[in-house]
């Protein structure tokens, strides 16, 4: 379970975290002191960076091994668990991406489990990322042929759904991953090595769940 809740929008007062022991502060290396469960969590300037990009951060939690984050971009919910100590050796980030799909008789929630590879050359971060390819991918599930309460794992079915959108979705995850690297640089002083993601594979969809 994600334990820390962050509701940060552009224009929020990030200065209130400075010098206040109730808020997150860096101790050494990757170690941080945390707030109590009842406190609202602000981390500046790391979360300020994501908020400035228009991301709505819903939850953020960190333990000794990983960072878990739940955020919204362009009406899609993203959840990621980042194992920071393994990131340079295994430059991949897995995402659970969900969208509510409106049908004539009822709504469904479609969740895709994506595995992405970090690129070796990181570009400048992009403000106001739009995930048009991902939205088009999820909008395919408006069709009633996709039954409610089912899971798709068949490789051929997934490839058919992804085929025409692969390049666009790869580009969108490259932008999101690049923002995460910049976030980790500020959050935990993470330094990517030069050969990160030397074997770029793009996006792989492991499964799709319909509820």
C-alpha positions in Angstrom: 0.0 0.0 0.0 1.1 3.5 -0.7 1.1 5.4 2.6 2.0 9.0 1.9 -0.4 11.3 0.2 0.6 14.2 -1.9 -1.8 16.7 -3.4 0.4 19.2 -5.1 -0.6 21.4 -7.9 1.3 24.2 -9.7 1.3 27.3 -7.5 1.3 25.4 -4.2 3.4 26.8 -1.4 6.5 24.6 -1.4 8.4 27.0 0.9 6.6 25.6 3.9 8.8 22.5 3.7 12.0 24.4 4.3 13.5 24.1 7.7 10.4 22.3 9.2 11.4 19.0 10.8 7.8 17.7 10.2 8.6 17.5 6.5 10.8 15.2 4.5 14.5 16.1 4.6 17.5 14.4 3.3 19.7 12.6 5.8 22.5 11.0 3.8 22.7 9.2 0.5 19.3 7.6 -0.2 18.1 7.8 3.4 15.3 10.2 4.4 13.4 11.1 7.5 9.7 10.9 7.0 6.6 12.6 8.4 4.0 10.9 10.5 1.1 9.2 8.7 -1.3 12.0 9.4 0.9 14.8 7.9 0.6 16.0 4.4 3.9 15.4 2.6 5.7 18.1 0.6 9.1 17.6 -0.9 10.8 20.5 -2.6 12.2 21.0 -5.2 11.6 17.4 -6.4 7.8 17.3 -6.3 7.7 20.9 -7.3 9.4 19.9 -10.6 6.7 17.3 -11.4 3.9 19.7 -10.4 5.4 22.3 -12.6 5.0 19.9 -15.5 1.3 19.6 -14.8 1.4 16.2 -13.1 -1.0 15.6 -10.3 0.8 13.6 -7.7 -1.7 11.5 -5.7 0.6 9.3 -3.5 4.3 9.1 -2.9 6.0 6.6 -0.6 9.7 5.7 -0.1 11.4 2.9 1.8 15.0 1.7 1.9 14.6 -0.1 -1.5 12.1 1.6 -3.6 10.0 4.6 -4.4 6.3 4.2 -5.1 4.4 6.9 -6.8 0.9 7.4 -8.1 0.2 10.3 -10.4 -2.2 11.5 -13.1 -1.2 12.8 -16.5 -3.7 13.8 -19.2 -6.5 11.9 -17.5 -4.6 8.7 -17.1 -3.6 7.3 -13.7 0.0 6.0 -13.5 1.5 3.9 -10.7 5.2 3.0 -10.6 7.6 1.3 -8.2 11.2 2.3 -8.8 14.0 0.2 -7.3 16.5 3.0 -7.2 19.6 0.9 -6.3 19.0 -1.4 -9.4 18.1 1.3 -11.9 21.5 1.7 -13.4 22.1 -2.1 -13.6 18.5 -2.8 -14.8 17.3 0.4 -16.5 13.6 -0.4 -16.6 10.5 1.2 -15.0 7.3 -0.8 -14.8 4.0 1.2 -14.8 0.4 0.3 -14.0 -1.7 2.7 -16.2 -5.5 2.9 -15.7 -8.3 4.7 -17.4 -12.1 4.8 -16.9 -13.8 4.0 -20.2 -17.4 5.1 -20.7 -19.7 2.6 -22.5 -23.4 3.0 -23.3 -24.7 0.8 -20.5 -21.9 1.0 -18.0 -18.3 2.2 -17.3 -15.3 0.0 -17.1 -11.8 0.5 -15.7 -9.0 -0.7 -18.0 -5.5 -1.2 -16.5 -2.4 -2.0 -18.6 0.8 -3.3 -17.1 3.7 -1.7 -19.0 7.4 -2.4 -18.9 9.6 0.5 -20.3 13.3 0.9 -20.9 15.2 4.0 -20.1 17.0 5.6 -23.1 20.8 6.2 -23.0 20.5 9.8 -24.1 18.2 11.9 -22.0 16.7 15.0 -23.5 15.4 18.1 -21.8 12.2 17.6 -20.0 8.9 18.5 -21.7 6.2 20.6 -20.1 2.6 19.6 -20.3 3.1 16.1 -21.7 0.1 14.8 -23.7 -0.3 11.0 -23.9 -2.4 10.9 -27.1 -1.1 7.5 -28.1 -1.9 5.9 -24.7 -5.4 7.5 -24.7 -6.0 6.0 -28.2 -4.8 2.7 -27.0 -7.3 2.7 -24.0 -10.1 4.0 -26.1 -10.1 0.8 -28.1 -11.8 -0.8 -25.1 -14.9 1.1 -25.8 -15.8 -1.8 -28.0 -18.2 -4.3 -26.2 -16.2 -7.2 -27.6 -13.8 -6.7 -24.6 -15.7 -8.3 -21.8 -15.9 -6.8 -18.3 -14.0 -8.6 -15.6 -11.4 -10.2 -17.8 -7.6 -10.3 -18.2 -5.8 -10.2 -21.6 -2.4 -11.9 -21.6 -2.4 -13.3 -25.2 0.7 -11.9 -27.0 -1.0 -11.7 -30.4 -4.1 -9.8 -29.0 -1.9 -7.3 -27.2 0.4 -6.8 -30.2 -2.7 -6.1 -32.4 -3.9 -3.5 -30.0 -0.4 -1.9 -29.8 0.7 -2.3 -33.4 -0.3 1.1 -35.0 0.4 3.0 -31.8 3.8 1.5 -30.8 6.0 4.4 -32.0 3.8 7.1 -30.4 3.5 5.2 -27.1 7.3 4.6 -27.0 7.8 8.3 -27.4 5.4 9.2 -24.6 7.0 6.8 -22.2 10.4 8.2 -23.1 9.2 11.6 -22.1 7.7 10.4 -18.9 10.8 8.4 -18.0 13.1 11.3 -18.7 11.0 13.4 -16.2 11.4 10.7 -13.6 15.2 10.6 -14.0 15.2 14.4 -13.4 12.9 13.9 -10.4 15.2 11.3 -8.9 18.2 13.5 -9.4 16.6 16.1 -7.2 14.8 13.7 -4.8 17.6 11.3 -4.0 20.6 12.7 -5.9 20.4 9.8 -8.3 23.1 9.9 -11.0 22.4 7.8 -14.1 25.5 6.2 -15.6 26.4 6.9 -19.2 25.5 3.5 -20.6 22.0 3.4 -19.0 19.6 1.6 -21.3 22.3 0.6 -23.9 19.8 -2.1 -25.0 16.7 -0.1 -25.7 13.6 -2.3 -26.1 10.8 0.2 -26.0 7.5 -0.6 -24.4 6.2 -4.1 -23.6 2.7 -4.7 -22.3 2.6 -7.6 -20.0 -1.2 -7.8 -19.4 -4.4 -5.8 -19.6 -7.1 -6.0 -17.0 -10.8 -5.0 -17.5 -13.1 -4.4 -14.5 
